[in-house]
Amino acid sequence: MTNLITSEKISVVIQGPVYREPRPLSLGGCVTSECLKSIRENLPNAEIIISTWKNSDINGLDYDILIENNDPGAIKYSDGIDFYYNNINRQIVSTLQGLKKCTRTYAIKLRSDTMITGTGFANYYTQYPCRMNDFKYFKGRIIIPCISRSPLKGMAVIFFHPTDYFMFGLTEDLLDLWDIPLQSSTLITKWLNYQSQLSFINKVFLQIYKLRDPSNYYSRITAEQYIWISYLNKKGYLIDMNRNIDINFQQYIASEYSIINNFLMIRSDKLGIKPPERLHERNNFHVSYTDEEWLDQYVSLCLKKRKLKGLLKIRWYKRLILLFANTVLTILLGNEKKQNIKMFVMRLKRIMMSHGYIF
């Protein structure tokens, strides 16, 4: 490593089940032995901690510390047709117990099916030191990949969603983040059941979502949202979300400011990690922040200390208008005709820009 954060300063927490056999292509990822081998090759002096479940098959695995936790189990829920399982409590238990055993200054939180391919994360850690005073919770930023959901992208407005499959930062910061209560089963329910609590604009979008896909299932909040919202609540910034999709400008501001000020988003290939294919940025760019978008907000909010509520409000209402129009077009015309219209609009926009019009 060619930076000040050398591997002997890093603890790596491998959390989750031990994978012995390749998983189905739809899930992807490496077996756990390959994960461990990749760490030894790229971080030769790092402390490796496996935090898994009792009675796991750990024979022949290369690690320094083993933690065998009692499995809290998954929360089972149903949409009336099929059953689903939420593993957030398993993630909280295995991650927190692993972090408690770390003895190094810095820590990596890593899924047991993800490989380390380089040390870019260590090079990036000190590159963006400026912070806002508002929403400043960690001593240093926590580095995460670029599949955190952006409220300005996709067909659903989702706040407070920093990705959780890889994290790098000060051990004390990661410990602080993951020291949260386990999620109760009441938060793993069909959010459509809470429509009586929605504001008027949320009720409008609710009807749109139901028209698009009447069987669509959403937990009240996602695992990523639960982690960040629980942490913010712990720090005294109380957030009450009855559903994972919430058309609320104040929530948008709090989400944007808190995530930009506490996390650093970098593409996985730049960080030096190889996640399961379904978690790669190329499969999520249409709904997630890019590193360029994070950097643009960093420069504005943290470096230049600009008050961006006016600009963010313009972006917010533009987002709602485009979301409404896009959804209506999908319902009325279908995806193929809608794409043809979008191509026409893009060509028209390029022609107008070539004549000096700015959008």
MOKA-V718835 format. One record per residue. N is the residue number from 1. RES is the residue in one letter. BURIAL is # if it has 24 or more other ideal C-beta (glycine too) atoms within 12 Angstrom, else .. Layout:
n;res;burial
N;RES;BURIAL
N;RES;BURIAL
//
This chain:
n;res;burial
1;M;#
2;T;.
3;N;.
4;L;.
5;I;#
6;T;.
7;S;#
8;E;.
9;K;#
10;I;#
11;S;#
12;V;#
13;V;#
14;I;#
15;Q;#
16;G;#
17;P;#
18;V;#
19;Y;#
20;R;.
21;E;.
22;P;.
23;R;.
24;P;.
25;L;.
26;S;.
27;L;.
28;G;.
29;G;#
30;C;#
31;V;#
32;T;#
33;S;#
34;E;#
35;C;#
36;L;#
37;K;.
38;S;#
39;I;#
40;R;#
41;E;.
42;N;#
43;L;#
44;P;.
45;N;.
46;A;#
47;E;#
48;I;#
49;I;#
50;I;#
51;S;#
52;T;#
53;W;#
54;K;.
55;N;.
56;S;#
57;D;.
58;I;#
59;N;.
60;G;.
61;L;#
62;D;#
63;Y;#
64;D;#
65;I;#
66;L;#
67;I;#
68;E;#
69;N;#
70;N;.
71;D;.
72;P;#
73;G;.
74;A;.
75;I;#
76;K;.
77;Y;#
78;S;.
79;D;.
80;G;.
81;I;.
82;D;.
83;F;.
84;Y;.
85;Y;.
86;N;#
87;N;#
88;I;#
89;N;#
90;R;#
91;Q;#
92;I;#
93;V;#
94;S;#
95;T;#
96;L;#
97;Q;#
98;G;#
99;L;#
100;K;#
101;K;#
102;C;#
103;T;.
104;R;#
105;T;#
106;Y;#
107;A;#
108;I;#
109;K;#
110;L;#
111;R;#
112;S;#
113;D;#
114;T;#
115;M;#
116;I;#
117;T;#
118;G;#
119;T;#
120;G;#
121;F;#
122;A;#
123;N;.
124;Y;#
125;Y;#
126;T;.
127;Q;.
128;Y;#
129;P;.
130;C;.
131;R;#
132;M;#
133;N;.
134;D;.
135;F;#
136;K;.
137;Y;#
138;F;#
139;K;.
140;G;#
141;R;#
142;I;#
143;I;#
144;I;#
145;P;#
146;C;#
147;I;#
148;S;#
149;R;#
150;S;#
151;P;#
152;L;#
153;K;#
154;G;#
155;M;#
156;A;#
157;V;#
158;I;#
159;F;#
160;F;#
161;H;#
162;P;#
163;T;#
164;D;#
165;Y;#
166;F;#
167;M;#
168;F;#
169;G;#
170;L;#
171;T;#
172;E;.
173;D;#
174;L;#
175;L;#
176;D;#
177;L;#
178;W;#
179;D;.
180;I;#
181;P;.
182;L;#
183;Q;#
184;S;.
185;S;.
186;T;.
187;L;#
188;I;#
189;T;#
190;K;#
191;W;#
192;L;#
193;N;.
194;Y;#
195;Q;.
196;S;.
197;Q;.
198;L;#
199;S;.
200;F;.
201;I;.
202;N;#
203;K;.
204;V;.
205;F;#
206;L;#
207;Q;.
208;I;#
209;Y;#
210;K;.
211;L;.
212;R;#
213;D;.
214;P;.
215;S;.
216;N;.
217;Y;#
218;Y;#
219;S;#
220;R;#
221;I;#
222;T;#
223;A;#
224;E;#
225;Q;#
226;Y;#
227;I;#
228;W;#
229;I;#
230;S;#
231;Y;#
232;L;#
233;N;.
234;K;.
235;K;.
236;G;.
237;Y;#
238;L;.
239;I;#
240;D;.
241;M;#
242;N;#
243;R;#
244;N;#
245;I;#
246;D;#
247;I;#
248;N;#
249;F;#
250;Q;.
251;Q;#
252;Y;#
253;I;#
254;A;#
255;S;#
256;E;#
257;Y;#
258;S;#
259;I;#
260;I;#
261;N;#
262;N;#
263;F;#
264;L;#
265;M;#
266;I;#
267;R;#
268;S;#
269;D;.
270;K;#
271;L;#
272;G;#
273;I;#
274;K;#
275;P;#
276;P;#
277;E;.
278;R;.
279;L;#
280;H;#
281;E;#
282;R;.
283;N;.
284;N;#
285;F;.
286;H;.
287;V;.
288;S;#
289;Y;#
290;T;#
291;D;#
292;E;.
293;E;#
294;W;#
295;L;#
296;D;#
297;Q;#
298;Y;#
299;V;.
300;S;#
301;L;#
302;C;#
303;L;.
304;K;.
305;K;.
306;R;.
307;K;.
308;L;#
309;K;.
310;G;.
311;L;.
312;L;#
313;K;.
314;I;.
315;R;#
316;W;#
317;Y;.
318;K;.
319;R;#
320;L;#
321;I;.
322;L;.
323;L;#
324;F;#
325;A;.
326;N;#
327;T;#
328;V;.
329;L;#
330;T;#
331;I;.
332;L;.
333;L;.
334;G;.
335;N;.
336;E;.
337;K;.
338;K;.
339;Q;.
340;N;.
341;I;.
342;K;.
343;M;.
344;F;.
345;V;.
346;M;.
347;R;.
348;L;.
349;K;.
350;R;.
351;I;.
352;M;.
353;M;.
354;S;.
355;H;.
356;G;.
357;Y;.
358;I;.
359;F;.
//
